[in-house]
Amino acid sequence: MTLNIPLMDNNITLDDRNALIEFLKEDRILTQSVNVAKFEEEWSKWLGVKYSVFVNSGASANLLTISALKHTQGLGEIIVPTLTWVSDIASVVQCGFKPVFVDIDPHHLGMATEEVLSKITPNTKAVFITHVLGYNALTSRLVDELKARNIPLIEDVCESHGATFKGQKLGTFGLVSNFSFYYAHHMSTIEGGMICTNDENFYEVSRMLRSHGMVRETTSKAVKADYIAKHPDLNPDFIFAYPAYNVRSTELNAVLGRNQLKRLDENNKARSENLALFLKHLDPKRYRVDFATEGSVNYAFTLILKEADPVFAQSVMNALREARVEFRRGLSGGGNQLRQPYIKPYVGEEEYIKYPNVDHAHFYGFYIGNYPTLPKEKILGLCELLNGVLS
């Protein structure tokens, strides 16, 4: 059986390219300008937040978020997932925080609530949760406890655009949230990311951090006036408040984002239908199908073996390769981040041993592409293929 299922279909459509062509026909500024601002406004309205800051990648959104946290909250510990993309943890380390790790809940692949709460200390500055591959990782107990303890929640929603918890979009529950518009995600600006918040101060700091720390980037007249008054020796156009970055995006990326946002909800509906079909026809005796799918919007099919069986896992990978089905082992970010070389100097060589659930996903978890144009017949054929793999 040859299925020919790539990890992602081309999600830059002819309509997207035509929008770029129309934009380029006019004499326009191509760096951050009017379309960036409009995309930020339209995204904020779609998500349900007051403020958004468009940057050049989801990783940059992570970095600016943690940098802004440092400047507004001070240093300390941040509780982070063991299953996530590298930039979540890298940003914590790069900004001088201590990462505190938590194992996953196998039902939604995000951090296990009780373990998060057990690791909170007086030095905890934030909980940085990742909504993995479209699943919601929030629980009422987690949200309520963090609010009661006045601990900021940071949501990484880079893989879960449009997913909800209790009918409310992920990315609206905490102090700040991050999104990625990488090519393979729910919608794409080719490269791009978004920082979202309802906190005005966090928003203004993020805007300055995005562009070299320049005070002129803030929209607050009061902030500008304060810096100008305190630094009369400086040119008001070139006051740098923070040792910051240049992670601006361009008008071209924003044009793509504005155009793709128009069809995001429709595409998400198709993805959800695809996942339901996949899980319904997958053999529950051999693969996990008991995921917490309520409110989920998955751009990938999650395939996790129920038992730790290296021989069967190899047979599954061989069958997928033979059928030309692209996949990634280890789920989000390549699996257990504590096995990666970059983090071992900070946590030790064998810290990963303490987290058995994510280690199972590391060796026996995979994801396969799920996109709106994927034919239902291919999904059923994929299930038939997987169910027929010999142990």
N, C-alpha and C positions, 0 to 999 in steps of 0.2 A: 504494500500500500504506500503510495506516494501522495502526501497531503500538501506539500509546499506552503507551509505557514510561516512567514517571517515574523520576527519579533514585533514589527510595527509596519503597517501599511503607510504609504506616503500621505501624510496628513497636511501637507501644503498643497491646497487644491488650486485648480485653474482660477477659481474666483479670487483666491488669495493673491495669486500672481498678478491678476488683472488689477486688483486694488493697488498693488505696488507700482504697476506700470502707470496707472492714472496719477498716482502721487508724484512719480518721477517726471511726468510730463511738464509739471510746473516748476518754476524756479523756487525751490524750497530749501530751508535749512535741514540738513540731514542728521545733525547731532540732536541731543535732547532738546525738545521744543514743544510745540503746541500739541502734537499727537501723543507724546508721552504724558502730558498733563491730562488729556482727554481719556486716554486709556486708564490712567490711575483713577479718574473720576468714575468711569463706567464700571471698572472692576470693583471699586468700593461699593457702588450701588448694587451690583450683582451679588456680592458676597454678603453685604449687610454690615459694613463698618464705616467709620467716619473718614479714615485716612488710609492711603496706600502710597507706597514709594516703589517705583519701577526701577530695577537694577539689571545688570547684564547676565545674571544667572541665579539659580536657586542657592548655589553655594555662596554667592555674594550676599544674598539675603540672609543666610545663616550668619555669616561673618559680621555684617553690619548690626544684626540683631543682638548678638552677644557683645559686640563692642559697645553698642548703645546701653546695654544692661550694665556693663562695667562702669560707664561714665555716669549713669544715673543711680545705680544701686551699690556700687563698690564690689570688690572681689570676694570670693568665697567658694562654695561648692555648688555644682549644678548636677542634678540627677538626670542621667541620660540613658537611652536604650542601648542594648547590646545588638539589636537588629535595626539598622538604619543606614543611611548613606554616610560616607566618611566625613563629609563636610560638617555635619552636625557636631560630631565629637571633635574634629580638628579645630573648629572655630572656638570651642570651649577651651581647648588647650592653648591655642594661639593667643587668646585674650587673657590668659593667666589664671583661669578658673581651674578648680580641681573637679574632674569628672567622677561621678559616683554612679556605678552601673547597676542595672536592674534586668532580671530575666524577663522573657516574654510570656504572655498569656497565649497558649496555642490556638485559642478560638478567634482571636483578632490580630495576633502577631505583634501587638503593641506591648508596652510595659504593663506588667501585672500590678494591679492597683495596690494590693496589700503590701507588696514588696516596696513599692514607691513610698508609701506612707511610713513603713518601718525604717526607711533610710533617711528620713528628714531629721536634720539636726539644727541647732542654733546657727550654724554656718551656711545653711541652705539658702541660696539666693534665688533659685528658680527650679522648676521642673520642666525639662525640655522633652516633650513627648512627640513621637513620630506616628502618624497614621499610615501604616504600612500598606502599600499596594491597593489602596482604595478602601480599607476597612477602618471603621471608627474604633479608636482605642480609649475613648472617654467612658467613665462610669459616673453615676450620680455621686457616689461616695468620694471619688477622687476630686471631682469639681468642688463639691461642698467642703471637703476637708481643707483643700488648698485655699479656698476663699476664707474659711474660718481662721486659718493660721496666717493669713496675709502673705502667702507665698505665690509669686508670679508664676503663671502657666504660660509656657511658650509652645505653640503648636507648629510642628512641621507637617504641612499639608501638601508637600511637593508631589506626592503620589496619589492624592485623594481629592482632587477638585470636585466640588459639588456633593461630596458625601455628607451625611447629616448624623446628628445625635439628638434624639427626641424632636425631630423635625427642624432643627436649627443647623445651619451649615457649619461644618468644621472650619476652624479658623476664626471663629467669633466668640470663643469661650474664654480666652485668656488675655493676658496683657498684650500679646503680639503673636502674629502667625506669619509663616513663610510659605510661599508657593514657588514652583518651578515651571517654566514654560519650555523645557528642553524638548527636543524633537520627538522623543518617544512618549511624552506624557499626554494627558487628556486633551490639552490644546497646546499649541506651540507658537513661539515667536522665533523659532530656530534655537536661539539661546535667549534666556531671560528669566527673571524672577521678580517676586513682589513681596514687600514687607507691608503687613496690614495691622492696624491698631485703632483703638478708640481713644488712646491716650495722646493728648495734644503735645505734651512735652517730648514723649518718646518719638513721635512723628517728626517734630522739628529737629531733634538731635539726629535722627536717621537721615533726614534730608541733607544736613550738613556733612555727615560722615560719608555720604554717597559721593560727594564732590569735593575732595581734598580738605574737608572740615571748614569750608568757607562759610562765613556768617551770611553772606549775601544770598545763600541758598535757602535760608529759612523764610517762611511766609509770615513770621511774626514780626510786626513792626516794633513791638516792645523789646524783643530779643535783640533786634538790630540796633535799636537806639541805645540799649544798655551797653552793648559791646563798643559802639562808637564813642559813647561818653567816657568809658573806662580806658579807651586807647586812642586819645586824640593825636598821637604821633603816627598813627597808621592810616593809610589810604582806606577809606570805608569799603571800597570794592575788593580789598585784599586783606581782610582780617581772617586768620585761620584759628578757629576755636579749638580744634582737636587735631592730633596727629592721625590723619585719616587716610582715605583711599580715593581712587577714581574708579568707580564701578558703574558709571552711567551707562544707560543703553542708548539706542538711537531711534530716530523717527521711523526708520524702516521696520524695526522690530515692533514698534508700537502700532504701526499700520496693520501688520499681520495680526497682532494681538486683538485689536479692535474688531477685525473682520472675523477671526476665529471665535471670539466670544459670542457672536450672534448665534452660533450653532452648537455651543457647548452643551446646553441642556438636552437637546435632541440627541446628540452623540452619546451623552452619558446614559440616557435611557436605553439605547441599543446595547451599550456595554453591560449594563445590569441584566438585561434579558439574556445576553450571551453567557454570563457567569452562572445564572440560574440554570440554564440548559446544560452547561458543562457539569455542574455539581450534581444535577439530577440523574445524569446517565453514567457517572463515574462509579466504579465498584467501591462501595463503602467498607468492604471487608479488607481492602488492600490500601486504600487511600483515604485521607481525611476529607470529609465532606461537611463536618459540623462547624463550619465557620459562622461567625456572627455577622450575617449578611444584611441585617436590617439597616437601611440607610447607606449601605456601601455603594461605591461607584468604582469599579475595578478596571484598570487598563491592562490587567494581566490575569491569566488563570493561575491560581495557586494550586500547586500539585505537591502534596506532602505524603510520603509513605507513612503508614500507621506504625510500622515496626522498623527498628533499626536493622536493616538487612542490606549489607553492602553488595552482595551478589545480585539481589533483585534491583537495587538502585542502578547498578551498572547495566543490567538488561534493559531497564527503562530508558536510560540515556542512549544506548545503542539503537533501540527501536525508534526513538525520536529522530536521531541523526539519519537513520536509514530512510525514514519517511520524509526527510527534509523539513522537520519541524524545529525551528530555532527555539532555544530555551536558555535559561540562566540557572545554574545551580547555586543554592545558598539563599535564594530569595533576595530581598532588598539589600543592596550594597555588598553582595558577595558573602553574606552569612555573618557568622559571629565576629563582630569587630574586635573582640579581645584576642583573637588569633592573629590579627594583623600586625606587621612589624612596627608600624608607626606608633602604636599605643603601648607596646610592651615596656619601653623605658619608663613609663609613667605608672604602670600597674603591676609589672612583673611578668615573668615568662608563662606562668601557669594560672593566671587569674581566670581564664576561660573555663576552667574545670568546674567552677562554682555555679555555672549557668547551664543546666542540662537541657532545658527546653529550646534555647536558641542553638545549642550545639546539635540537637537533632535536626533542626531546620538547616543548619549549615551543611550537613552531609546528606540529608534525605528530603530536602525541600527544593522545589524548582518553580520558576514561573515561565509561562508561555504567553505569547502575545494575544491580546484581546482588543479588537478595534471595531468600529461601527460597520465597516465594509466586509467583515469576516462572514462568509456564508454559513448558515446554520448547518448545512450538510457537512461542512468541514469540521465543525464542532462535534457533531455526532460521530464522524469518522475518527476524530482524535480520541474520543472516549472509547470507541471500539478497539482502536489500536492499543490504548493503555490497558484496557481490561483484558486484552489477549496476551499481554507480555507474560512469558513463562518465568517462574521464579528460578 
